[in-house]
Amino acid sequence: MKGLLWIGVLSLTWTANAEGVRDPTRPPLPERHAAAAHEPAPTLSAVLNFNGERSAIFNGHLVRRGSTVGGYTIDAVLEDGVRYRHAGLSQELHMSHPASLIKRPAVDALQASSGVP
């Protein structure tokens, strides 16, 4: 009789512990948090400067400081890039070539070709 009692107690203990064990033949449980959708990296096509006010072409849109494009907020338009916030992070994106390497026409050459003294 004592033997049956012990078998009953042990089987109850084993089944209580078995609840935490996962059956490897069952399909995986769905994730509790949804994975973030893969977003393409932002693009910077140009930085413009008109009368001292900078703007940029960011993700195909003309932006200034404070502009919002999708989930991106432009904090500043820099000389060669932009500073933006996205998903709580502040990052900078710069043009792929430094502005100093862009050849600009000399003022004298422009004046000579226009005929303006």
Secondary structure, 3 states (H helix, E strand, C coil): CHHHHHHHHHHHHHHHHHCCCCCCCCCCCCCCCCCCCCCCCCCEEEEEEECCEEEEEECCEEECCCCEECCEEEEEECCCEEEEEECCEEEEEECCCCHHHCCCCCHHHHHHHHCCC
